[in-house]
Amino acid sequence: MSPGPQQYQQSFNDSYTALILQEVEELYNKLTTELTNIVIAAAAIMESSLPPANNNIQKLNYQNDTSQPEIYNKDQE
């Protein structure tokens, strides 16, 4: 007994679904790789454009009983 039209249709649908899934996975991998490379390149550009680290950075310290900040400079120690 030969397969009927429904069995051929199901086989076609399964093959077509597998093909679409494969194409989507390839596109996803390509786009993910491109986006990752763009982010890495942007981060490298941003890092290279930052000024050098300064050991004399002022910090704001808040006292417990007031909302006024006290300027802390490491050089004052």
PDB file with one MODEL, atoms N, CA, C and O in Angstrom:
MODEL        1
ATOM      1  N   MET A   1       0.850  -1.185   0.000  1.00  0.00           N
ATOM      2  CA  MET A   1       0.000   0.000   0.000  1.00  0.00           C
ATOM      3  C   MET A   1       0.887   1.235   0.000  1.00  0.00           C
ATOM      4  O   MET A   1       1.796   1.343   0.823  1.00  0.00           O
ATOM      5  N   SER A   2       0.638   2.156  -0.900  1.00  0.00           N
ATOM      6  CA  SER A   2       1.442   3.370  -1.018  1.00  0.00           C
ATOM      7  C   SER A   2       0.920   4.444  -0.080  1.00  0.00           C
ATOM      8  O   SER A   2      -0.256   4.454   0.281  1.00  0.00           O
ATOM      9  N   PRO A   3       1.821   5.360   0.315  1.00  0.00           N
ATOM     10  CA  PRO A   3       1.395   6.434   1.220  1.00  0.00           C
ATOM     11  C   PRO A   3       0.358   7.336   0.534  1.00  0.00           C
ATOM     12  O   PRO A   3       0.388   7.549  -0.678  1.00  0.00           O
ATOM     13  N   GLY A   4      -0.534   7.841   1.340  1.00  0.00           N
ATOM     14  CA  GLY A   4      -1.582   8.717   0.806  1.00  0.00           C
ATOM     15  C   GLY A   4      -1.126  10.168   0.756  1.00  0.00           C
ATOM     16  O   GLY A   4      -0.032  10.501   1.211  1.00  0.00           O
ATOM     17  N   PRO A   5      -1.985  11.037   0.193  1.00  0.00           N
ATOM     18  CA  PRO A   5      -1.646  12.464   0.060  1.00  0.00           C
ATOM     19  C   PRO A   5      -1.347  13.155   1.391  1.00  0.00           C
ATOM     20  O   PRO A   5      -0.508  14.054   1.456  1.00  0.00           O
ATOM     21  N   GLN A   6      -2.039  12.727   2.453  1.00  0.00           N
ATOM     22  CA  GLN A   6      -1.789  13.362   3.753  1.00  0.00           C
ATOM     23  C   GLN A   6      -0.382  13.044   4.253  1.00  0.00           C
ATOM     24  O   GLN A   6       0.270  13.893   4.862  1.00  0.00           O
ATOM     25  N   GLN A   7       0.077  11.842   4.000  1.00  0.00           N
ATOM     26  CA  GLN A   7       1.418  11.455   4.447  1.00  0.00           C
ATOM     27  C   GLN A   7       2.478  12.233   3.667  1.00  0.00           C
ATOM     28  O   GLN A   7       3.487  12.645   4.239  1.00  0.00           O
ATOM     29  N   TYR A   8       2.254  12.437   2.356  1.00  0.00           N
ATOM     30  CA  TYR A   8       3.184  13.248   1.558  1.00  0.00           C
ATOM     31  C   TYR A   8       3.193  14.695   2.045  1.00  0.00           C
ATOM     32  O   TYR A   8       4.245  15.324   2.148  1.00  0.00           O
ATOM     33  N   GLN A   9       1.996  15.209   2.341  1.00  0.00           N
ATOM     34  CA  GLN A   9       1.898  16.588   2.827  1.00  0.00           C
ATOM     35  C   GLN A   9       2.631  16.742   4.154  1.00  0.00           C
ATOM     36  O   GLN A   9       3.343  17.725   4.359  1.00  0.00           O
ATOM     37  N   GLN A  10       2.461  15.774   5.059  1.00  0.00           N
ATOM     38  CA  GLN A  10       3.141  15.837   6.359  1.00  0.00           C
ATOM     39  C   GLN A  10       4.649  15.762   6.180  1.00  0.00           C
ATOM     40  O   GLN A  10       5.392  16.473   6.857  1.00  0.00           O
ATOM     41  N   SER A  11       5.103  14.912   5.282  1.00  0.00           N
ATOM     42  CA  SER A  11       6.534  14.795   5.015  1.00  0.00           C
ATOM     43  C   SER A  11       7.089  16.105   4.455  1.00  0.00           C
ATOM     44  O   SER A  11       8.172  16.549   4.836  1.00  0.00           O
ATOM     45  N   PHE A  12       6.324  16.717   3.541  1.00  0.00           N
ATOM     46  CA  PHE A  12       6.743  18.010   2.980  1.00  0.00           C
ATOM     47  C   PHE A  12       6.795  19.066   4.081  1.00  0.00           C
ATOM     48  O   PHE A  12       7.755  19.831   4.171  1.00  0.00           O
ATOM     49  N   ASN A  13       5.761  19.103   4.915  1.00  0.00           N
ATOM     50  CA  ASN A  13       5.713  20.090   6.000  1.00  0.00           C
ATOM     51  C   ASN A  13       6.890  19.912   6.955  1.00  0.00           C
ATOM     52  O   ASN A  13       7.500  20.895   7.375  1.00  0.00           O
ATOM     53  N   ASP A  14       7.211  18.673   7.298  1.00  0.00           N
ATOM     54  CA  ASP A  14       8.335  18.407   8.194  1.00  0.00           C
ATOM     55  C   ASP A  14       9.656  18.858   7.571  1.00  0.00           C
ATOM     56  O   ASP A  14      10.489  19.469   8.241  1.00  0.00           O
ATOM     57  N   SER A  15       9.839  18.555   6.299  1.00  0.00           N
ATOM     58  CA  SER A  15      11.081  18.951   5.605  1.00  0.00           C
ATOM     59  C   SER A  15      11.185  20.466   5.513  1.00  0.00           C
ATOM     60  O   SER A  15      12.257  21.031   5.729  1.00  0.00           O
ATOM     61  N   TYR A  16      10.081  21.123   5.195  1.00  0.00           N
ATOM     62  CA  TYR A  16      10.072  22.575   5.056  1.00  0.00           C
ATOM     63  C   TYR A  16      10.330  23.241   6.410  1.00  0.00           C
ATOM     64  O   TYR A  16      11.065  24.225   6.492  1.00  0.00           O
ATOM     65  N   THR A  17       9.728  22.706   7.460  1.00  0.00           N
ATOM     66  CA  THR A  17       9.942  23.231   8.811  1.00  0.00           C
ATOM     67  C   THR A  17      11.406  23.087   9.216  1.00  0.00           C
ATOM     68  O   THR A  17      11.978  24.004   9.805  1.00  0.00           O
ATOM     69  N   ALA A  18      12.010  21.953   8.907  1.00  0.00           N
ATOM     70  CA  ALA A  18      13.423  21.737   9.231  1.00  0.00           C
ATOM     71  C   ALA A  18      14.311  22.707   8.464  1.00  0.00           C
ATOM     72  O   ALA A  18      15.292  23.212   9.010  1.00  0.00           O
ATOM     73  N   LEU A  19      13.979  22.970   7.205  1.00  0.00           N
ATOM     74  CA  LEU A  19      14.753  23.911   6.396  1.00  0.00           C
ATOM     75  C   LEU A  19      14.656  25.324   6.967  1.00  0.00           C
ATOM     76  O   LEU A  19      15.665  26.018   7.097  1.00  0.00           O
ATOM     77  N   ILE A  20      13.447  25.744   7.304  1.00  0.00           N
ATOM     78  CA  ILE A  20      13.255  27.088   7.880  1.00  0.00           C
ATOM     79  C   ILE A  20      13.995  27.202   9.204  1.00  0.00           C
ATOM     80  O   ILE A  20      14.641  28.217   9.465  1.00  0.00           O
ATOM     81  N   LEU A  21      13.908  26.180  10.039  1.00  0.00           N
ATOM     82  CA  LEU A  21      14.610  26.203  11.327  1.00  0.00           C
ATOM     83  C   LEU A  21      16.117  26.326  11.135  1.00  0.00           C
ATOM     84  O   LEU A  21      16.776  27.072  11.857  1.00  0.00           O
ATOM     85  N   GLN A  22      16.658  25.605  10.175  1.00  0.00           N
ATOM     86  CA  GLN A  22      18.087  25.675   9.901  1.00  0.00           C
ATOM     87  C   GLN A  22      18.485  27.077   9.437  1.00  0.00           C
ATOM     88  O   GLN A  22      19.506  27.608   9.874  1.00  0.00           O
ATOM     89  N   GLU A  23      17.686  27.676   8.557  1.00  0.00           N
ATOM     90  CA  GLU A  23      17.981  29.026   8.068  1.00  0.00           C
ATOM     91  C   GLU A  23      17.901  30.049   9.199  1.00  0.00           C
ATOM     92  O   GLU A  23      18.729  30.956   9.280  1.00  0.00           O
ATOM     93  N   VAL A  24      16.915  29.903  10.058  1.00  0.00           N
ATOM     94  CA  VAL A  24      16.750  30.828  11.183  1.00  0.00           C
ATOM     95  C   VAL A  24      17.924  30.707  12.151  1.00  0.00           C
ATOM     96  O   VAL A  24      18.415  31.721  12.646  1.00  0.00           O
ATOM     97  N   GLU A  25      18.375  29.502  12.428  1.00  0.00           N
ATOM     98  CA  GLU A  25      19.517  29.308  13.315  1.00  0.00           C
ATOM     99  C   GLU A  25      20.782  29.938  12.743  1.00  0.00           C
ATOM    100  O   GLU A  25      21.560  30.551  13.474  1.00  0.00           O
ATOM    101  N   GLU A  26      20.984  29.787  11.441  1.00  0.00           N
ATOM    102  CA  GLU A  26      22.160  30.393  10.802  1.00  0.00           C
ATOM    103  C   GLU A  26      22.088  31.920  10.866  1.00  0.00           C
ATOM    104  O   GLU A  26      23.088  32.582  11.139  1.00  0.00           O
ATOM    105  N   LEU A  27      20.902  32.471  10.613  1.00  0.00           N
ATOM    106  CA  LEU A  27      20.734  33.927  10.683  1.00  0.00           C
ATOM    107  C   LEU A  27      20.945  34.429  12.109  1.00  0.00           C
ATOM    108  O   LEU A  27      21.608  35.445  12.319  1.00  0.00           O
ATOM    109  N   TYR A  28      20.385  33.721  13.084  1.00  0.00           N
ATOM    110  CA  TYR A  28      20.560  34.099  14.483  1.00  0.00           C
ATOM    111  C   TYR A  28      22.035  34.110  14.863  1.00  0.00           C
ATOM    112  O   TYR A  28      22.513  35.065  15.476  1.00  0.00           O
ATOM    113  N   ASN A  29      22.760  33.052  14.500  1.00  0.00           N
ATOM    114  CA  ASN A  29      24.187  32.977  14.825  1.00  0.00           C
ATOM    115  C   ASN A  29      24.968  34.095  14.158  1.00  0.00           C
ATOM    116  O   ASN A  29      25.869  34.671  14.769  1.00  0.00           O
ATOM    117  N   LYS A  30      24.637  34.411  12.912  1.00  0.00           N
ATOM    118  CA  LYS A  30      25.330  35.484  12.203  1.00  0.00           C
ATOM    119  C   LYS A  30      25.071  36.833  12.873  1.00  0.00           C
ATOM    120  O   LYS A  30      26.003  37.603  13.106  1.00  0.00           O
ATOM    121  N   LEU A  31      23.813  37.115  13.178  1.00  0.00           N
ATOM    122  CA  LEU A  31      23.472  38.398  13.797  1.00  0.00           C
ATOM    123  C   LEU A  31      24.048  38.523  15.204  1.00  0.00           C
ATOM    124  O   LEU A  31      24.501  39.597  15.600  1.00  0.00           O
ATOM    125  N   THR A  32      24.031  37.425  15.957  1.00  0.00           N
ATOM    126  CA  THR A  32      24.598  37.447  17.305  1.00  0.00           C
ATOM    127  C   THR A  32      26.098  37.725  17.256  1.00  0.00           C
ATOM    128  O   THR A  32      26.619  38.496  18.062  1.00  0.00           O
ATOM    129  N   THR A  33      26.780  37.100  16.316  1.00  0.00           N
ATOM    130  CA  THR A  33      28.226  37.326  16.158  1.00  0.00           C
ATOM    131  C   THR A  33      28.501  38.769  15.771  1.00  0.00           C
ATOM    132  O   THR A  33      29.397  39.402  16.330  1.00  0.00           O
ATOM    133  N   GLU A  34      27.735  39.297  14.818  1.00  0.00           N
ATOM    134  CA  GLU A  34      27.931  40.692  14.393  1.00  0.00           C
ATOM    135  C   GLU A  34      27.681  41.657  15.542  1.00  0.00           C
ATOM    136  O   GLU A  34      28.463  42.584  15.752  1.00  0.00           O
ATOM    137  N   LEU A  35      26.601  41.450  16.287  1.00  0.00           N
ATOM    138  CA  LEU A  35      26.290  42.340  17.405  1.00  0.00           C
ATOM    139  C   LEU A  35      27.358  42.263  18.480  1.00  0.00           C
ATOM    140  O   LEU A  35      27.750  43.290  19.034  1.00  0.00           O
ATOM    141  N   THR A  36      27.833  41.072  18.784  1.00  0.00           N
ATOM    142  CA  THR A  36      28.898  40.913  19.773  1.00  0.00           C
ATOM    143  C   THR A  36      30.154  41.656  19.345  1.00  0.00           C
ATOM    144  O   THR A  36      30.781  42.336  20.157  1.00  0.00           O
ATOM    145  N   ASN A  37      30.521  41.532  18.086  1.00  0.00           N
ATOM    146  CA  ASN A  37      31.708  42.235  17.583  1.00  0.00           C
ATOM    147  C   ASN A  37      31.532  43.745  17.647  1.00  0.00           C
ATOM    148  O   ASN A  37      32.481  44.462  17.962  1.00  0.00           O
ATOM    149  N   ILE A  38      30.340  44.236  17.357  1.00  0.00           N
ATOM    150  CA  ILE A  38      30.073  45.676  17.427  1.00  0.00           C
ATOM    151  C   ILE A  38      30.207  46.168  18.864  1.00  0.00           C
ATOM    152  O   ILE A  38      30.809  47.213  19.113  1.00  0.00           O
ATOM    153  N   VAL A  39      29.648  45.417  19.808  1.00  0.00           N
ATOM    154  CA  VAL A  39      29.715  45.815  21.223  1.00  0.00           C
ATOM    155  C   VAL A  39      31.153  45.810  21.708  1.00  0.00           C
ATOM    156  O   VAL A  39      31.572  46.729  22.411  1.00  0.00           O
ATOM    157  N   ILE A  40      31.912  44.790  21.342  1.00  0.00           N
ATOM    158  CA  ILE A  40      33.321  44.718  21.761  1.00  0.00           C
ATOM    159  C   ILE A  40      34.112  45.883  21.171  1.00  0.00           C
ATOM    160  O   ILE A  40      34.926  46.493  21.865  1.00  0.00           O
ATOM    161  N   ALA A  41      33.880  46.196  19.898  1.00  0.00           N
ATOM    162  CA  ALA A  41      34.587  47.307  19.264  1.00  0.00           C
ATOM    163  C   ALA A  41      34.217  48.635  19.922  1.00  0.00           C
ATOM    164  O   ALA A  41      35.087  49.474  20.156  1.00  0.00           O
ATOM    165  N   ALA A  42      32.936  48.827  20.220  1.00  0.00           N
ATOM    166  CA  ALA A  42      32.499  50.066  20.867  1.00  0.00           C
ATOM    167  C   ALA A  42      33.115  50.202  22.258  1.00  0.00           C
ATOM    168  O   ALA A  42      33.534  51.290  22.653  1.00  0.00           O
ATOM    169  N   ALA A  43      33.168  49.099  22.994  1.00  0.00           N
ATOM    170  CA  ALA A  43      33.766  49.139  24.333  1.00  0.00           C
ATOM    171  C   ALA A  43      35.253  49.470  24.251  1.00  0.00           C
ATOM    172  O   ALA A  43      35.773  50.214  25.082  1.00  0.00           O
ATOM    173  N   ALA A  44      35.932  48.922  23.257  1.00  0.00           N
ATOM    174  CA  ALA A  44      37.360  49.202  23.101  1.00  0.00           C
ATOM    175  C   ALA A  44      37.590  50.673  22.763  1.00  0.00           C
ATOM    176  O   ALA A  44      38.531  51.290  23.262  1.00  0.00           O
ATOM    177  N   ILE A  45      36.735  51.228  21.922  1.00  0.00           N
ATOM    178  CA  ILE A  45      36.853  52.645  21.560  1.00  0.00           C
ATOM    179  C   ILE A  45      36.604  53.516  22.789  1.00  0.00           C
ATOM    180  O   ILE A  45      37.335  54.474  23.038  1.00  0.00           O
ATOM    181  N   MET A  46      35.567  53.175  23.555  1.00  0.00           N
ATOM    182  CA  MET A  46      35.251  53.965  24.750  1.00  0.00           C
ATOM    183  C   MET A  46      36.392  53.887  25.767  1.00  0.00           C
ATOM    184  O   MET A  46      36.753  54.893  26.377  1.00  0.00           O
ATOM    185  N   GLU A  47      36.949  52.709  25.945  1.00  0.00           N
ATOM    186  CA  GLU A  47      38.038  52.541  26.922  1.00  0.00           C
ATOM    187  C   GLU A  47      39.270  53.324  26.501  1.00  0.00           C
ATOM    188  O   GLU A  47      39.951  53.913  27.340  1.00  0.00           O
ATOM    189  N   SER A  48      39.560  53.335  25.202  1.00  0.00           N
ATOM    190  CA  SER A  48      40.752  54.041  24.737  1.00  0.00           C
ATOM    191  C   SER A  48      40.574  55.554  24.789  1.00  0.00           C
ATOM    192  O   SER A  48      41.559  56.293  24.780  1.00  0.00           O
ATOM    193  N   SER A  49      39.322  56.027  24.843  1.00  0.00           N
ATOM    194  CA  SER A  49      39.103  57.470  24.870  1.00  0.00           C
ATOM    195  C   SER A  49      38.976  58.018  26.292  1.00  0.00           C
ATOM    196  O   SER A  49      38.844  59.228  26.472  1.00  0.00           O
ATOM    197  N   LEU A  50      39.012  57.150  27.302  1.00  0.00           N
ATOM    198  CA  LEU A  50      38.930  57.605  28.687  1.00  0.00           C
ATOM    199  C   LEU A  50      40.251  58.243  29.111  1.00  0.00           C
ATOM    200  O   LEU A  50      41.318  57.821  28.666  1.00  0.00           O
ATOM    201  N   PRO A  51      40.178  59.250  29.962  1.00  0.00           N
ATOM    202  CA  PRO A  51      41.427  59.828  30.478  1.00  0.00           C
ATOM    203  C   PRO A  51      42.124  58.826  31.383  1.00  0.00           C
ATOM    204  O   PRO A  51      41.479  57.917  31.907  1.00  0.00           O
ATOM    205  N   PRO A  52      43.412  58.974  31.573  1.00  0.00           N
ATOM    206  CA  PRO A  52      44.134  58.039  32.451  1.00  0.00           C
ATOM    207  C   PRO A  52      43.606  58.119  33.882  1.00  0.00           C
ATOM    208  O   PRO A  52      43.081  59.149  34.304  1.00  0.00           O
ATOM    209  N   ALA A  53      43.748  57.050  34.601  1.00  0.00           N
ATOM    210  CA  ALA A  53      43.270  56.994  35.985  1.00  0.00           C
ATOM    211  C   ALA A  53      44.011  58.029  36.820  1.00  0.00           C
ATOM    212  O   ALA A  53      45.217  58.225  36.665  1.00  0.00           O
ATOM    213  N   ASN A  54      43.277  58.681  37.701  1.00  0.00           N
ATOM    214  CA  ASN A  54      43.842  59.724  38.555  1.00  0.00           C
ATOM    215  C   ASN A  54      43.726  59.265  40.006  1.00  0.00           C
ATOM    216  O   ASN A  54      42.626  59.001  40.492  1.00  0.00           O
ATOM    217  N   ASN A  55      44.850  59.172  40.691  1.00  0.00           N
ATOM    218  CA  ASN A  55      44.833  58.725  42.078  1.00  0.00           C
ATOM    219  C   ASN A  55      44.338  59.805  43.034  1.00  0.00           C
ATOM    220  O   ASN A  55      44.098  59.515  44.206  1.00  0.00           O
ATOM    221  N   ASN A  56      44.180  61.028  42.572  1.00  0.00           N
ATOM    222  CA  ASN A  56      43.737  62.130  43.422  1.00  0.00           C
ATOM    223  C   ASN A  56      42.252  62.419  43.218  1.00  0.00           C
ATOM    224  O   ASN A  56      41.825  63.569  43.317  1.00  0.00           O
ATOM    225  N   ILE A  57      41.476  61.400  42.939  1.00  0.00           N
ATOM    226  CA  ILE A  57      40.044  61.588  42.725  1.00  0.00           C
ATOM    227  C   ILE A  57      39.385  61.954  44.048  1.00  0.00           C
ATOM    228  O   ILE A  57      39.640  61.338  45.082  1.00  0.00           O
ATOM    229  N   GLN A  58      38.534  62.971  43.990  1.00  0.00           N
ATOM    230  CA  GLN A  58      37.814  63.371  45.189  1.00  0.00           C
ATOM    231  C   GLN A  58      36.593  62.484  45.348  1.00  0.00           C
ATOM    232  O   GLN A  58      35.934  62.132  44.369  1.00  0.00           O
ATOM    233  N   LYS A  59      36.296  62.124  46.598  1.00  0.00           N
ATOM    234  CA  LYS A  59      35.131  61.315  46.901  1.00  0.00           C
ATOM    235  C   LYS A  59      34.203  62.128  47.779  1.00  0.00           C
ATOM    236  O   LYS A  59      34.646  62.961  48.570  1.00  0.00           O
ATOM    237  N   LEU A  60      32.911  61.880  47.632  1.00  0.00           N
ATOM    238  CA  LEU A  60      31.933  62.521  48.497  1.00  0.00           C
ATOM    239  C   LEU A  60      31.586  61.559  49.619  1.00  0.00           C
ATOM    240  O   LEU A  60      31.163  60.430  49.374  1.00  0.00           O
ATOM    241  N   ASN A  61      31.769  62.017  50.855  1.00  0.00           N
ATOM    242  CA  ASN A  61      31.387  61.219  52.014  1.00  0.00           C
ATOM    243  C   ASN A  61      30.232  61.922  52.706  1.00  0.00           C
ATOM    244  O   ASN A  61      30.308  63.116  52.996  1.00  0.00           O
ATOM    245  N   TYR A  62      29.164  61.184  52.971  1.00  0.00           N
ATOM    246  CA  TYR A  62      28.015  61.768  53.645  1.00  0.00           C
ATOM    247  C   TYR A  62      28.083  61.442  55.125  1.00  0.00           C
ATOM    248  O   TYR A  62      28.287  60.297  55.529  1.00  0.00           O
ATOM    249  N   GLN A  63      27.903  62.502  55.930  1.00  0.00           N
ATOM    250  CA  GLN A  63      27.908  62.309  57.367  1.00  0.00           C
ATOM    251  C   GLN A  63      26.571  61.713  57.785  1.00  0.00           C
ATOM    252  O   GLN A  63      25.567  61.882  57.094  1.00  0.00           O
ATOM    253  N   ASN A  64      26.561  61.020  58.908  1.00  0.00           N
ATOM    254  CA  ASN A  64      25.347  60.335  59.354  1.00  0.00           C
ATOM    255  C   ASN A  64      24.220  61.288  59.720  1.00  0.00           C
ATOM    256  O   ASN A  64      23.056  60.983  59.463  1.00  0.00           O
ATOM    257  N   ASP A  65      24.539  62.443  60.318  1.00  0.00           N
ATOM    258  CA  ASP A  65      23.504  63.302  60.862  1.00  0.00           C
ATOM    259  C   ASP A  65      23.164  64.499  59.964  1.00  0.00           C
ATOM    260  O   ASP A  65      22.410  65.370  60.399  1.00  0.00           O
ATOM    261  N   THR A  66      23.662  64.580  58.787  1.00  0.00           N
ATOM    262  CA  THR A  66      23.366  65.719  57.911  1.00  0.00           C
ATOM    263  C   THR A  66      23.324  65.255  56.472  1.00  0.00           C
ATOM    264  O   THR A  66      23.898  64.223  56.125  1.00  0.00           O
ATOM    265  N   SER A  67      22.650  66.012  55.644  1.00  0.00           N
ATOM    266  CA  SER A  67      22.569  65.656  54.228  1.00  0.00           C
ATOM    267  C   SER A  67      23.613  66.404  53.411  1.00  0.00           C
ATOM    268  O   SER A  67      23.680  66.247  52.192  1.00  0.00           O
ATOM    269  N   GLN A  68      24.434  67.221  54.081  1.00  0.00           N
ATOM    270  CA  GLN A  68      25.462  67.965  53.373  1.00  0.00           C
ATOM    271  C   GLN A  68      26.681  67.077  53.135  1.00  0.00           C
ATOM    272  O   GLN A  68      27.195  66.481  54.081  1.00  0.00           O
ATOM    273  N   PRO A  69      27.148  66.979  51.910  1.00  0.00           N
ATOM    274  CA  PRO A  69      28.320  66.136  51.655  1.00  0.00           C
ATOM    275  C   PRO A  69      29.602  66.783  52.145  1.00  0.00           C
ATOM    276  O   PRO A  69      29.737  68.006  52.136  1.00  0.00           O
ATOM    277  N   GLU A  70      30.516  65.977  52.561  1.00  0.00           N
ATOM    278  CA  GLU A  70      31.837  66.438  52.962  1.00  0.00           C
ATOM    279  C   GLU A  70      32.804  65.986  51.886  1.00  0.00           C
ATOM    280  O   GLU A  70      32.842  64.801  51.556  1.00  0.00           O
ATOM    281  N   ILE A  71      33.586  66.897  51.331  1.00  0.00           N
ATOM    282  CA  ILE A  71      34.552  66.564  50.281  1.00  0.00           C
ATOM    283  C   ILE A  71      35.748  65.882  50.922  1.00  0.00           C
ATOM    284  O   ILE A  71      36.345  66.401  51.865  1.00  0.00           O
ATOM    285  N   TYR A  72      36.086  64.726  50.403  1.00  0.00           N
ATOM    286  CA  TYR A  72      37.230  63.960  50.899  1.00  0.00           C
ATOM    287  C   TYR A  72      38.288  63.932  49.812  1.00  0.00           C
ATOM    288  O   TYR A  72      38.011  63.531  48.682  1.00  0.00           O
ATOM    289  N   ASN A  73      39.476  64.349  50.140  1.00  0.00           N
ATOM    290  CA  ASN A  73      40.580  64.315  49.188  1.00  0.00           C
ATOM    291  C   ASN A  73      41.653  63.422  49.785  1.00  0.00           C
ATOM    292  O   ASN A  73      42.086  63.639  50.917  1.00  0.00           O
ATOM    293  N   LYS A  74      42.076  62.441  49.046  1.00  0.00           N
ATOM    294  CA  LYS A  74      43.062  61.486  49.531  1.00  0.00           C
ATOM    295  C   LYS A  74      44.363  62.159  49.937  1.00  0.00           C
ATOM    296  O   LYS A  74      45.057  61.668  50.828  1.00  0.00           O
ATOM    297  N   ASP A  75      44.706  63.275  49.301  1.00  0.00           N
ATOM    298  CA  ASP A  75      45.953  63.980  49.605  1.00  0.00           C
ATOM    299  C   ASP A  75      45.939  64.643  50.978  1.00  0.00           C
ATOM    300  O   ASP A  75      47.009  64.981  51.485  1.00  0.00           O
ATOM    301  N   GLN A  76      44.771  64.848  51.609  1.00  0.00           N
ATOM    302  CA  GLN A  76      44.681  65.504  52.900  1.00  0.00           C
ATOM    303  C   GLN A  76      45.082  64.583  54.044  1.00  0.00           C
ATOM    304  O   GLN A  76      45.260  65.049  55.169  1.00  0.00           O
ATOM    305  N   GLU A  77      45.227  63.294  53.784  1.00  0.00           N
ATOM    306  CA  GLU A  77      45.578  62.350  54.858  1.00  0.00           C
ATOM    307  C   GLU A  77      46.997  62.497  55.298  1.00  0.00           C
ATOM    308  O   GLU A  77      47.445  61.777  56.191  1.00  0.00           O
TER     309      GLU A  77
ENDMDL
END
